[in-house]
Amino acid sequence: MSEWTPNLIVFACNWCTYQGADLAGSLRYDYPANIKIIRVPCSGRVEPEFVVEAFKRGADGVFIGGCHPGDCHYKEGNYKAIRRFDLLKRILIDMGIEKERFQLEWISGSEGKRFAEAMTAFEKNVRELGPCKVKEGV
């Protein structure tokens, strides 16, 4: 019998977290291979519908990575992301999705090691939760 592998979606800001992922790869830092990265122009451009759709289509965890506050290429995108994240997290919990399945982190382009560590920790947390039971009901 095969071991279950979590389906993890990462929305990565083009200017910071995506560059951090690229650096992690260049420096050969290990992180789980089941991470599916979606490059977005800014963490503030991740609409709540994107997250809900990811869970609806079978994601077991959704991670949003953006620039550190004050470093946003578009000045205020990450502040918009944190406001949306706080609201959406409460809604997802009400829908029966554990809070550990939805995470927001600030990872800059020079933090390849931090990206690898964040992905490893996120994958471990979701793996411990098991498959997301709220897929069709979202």
Summary of the structure (lengths in Angstrom):
residues: 138
radius of gyration: 14.3
end to end distance: 28.7
largest distance: 49.3
contacts: 453
relative contact order: 0.25
helix: 44%
strand: 17%
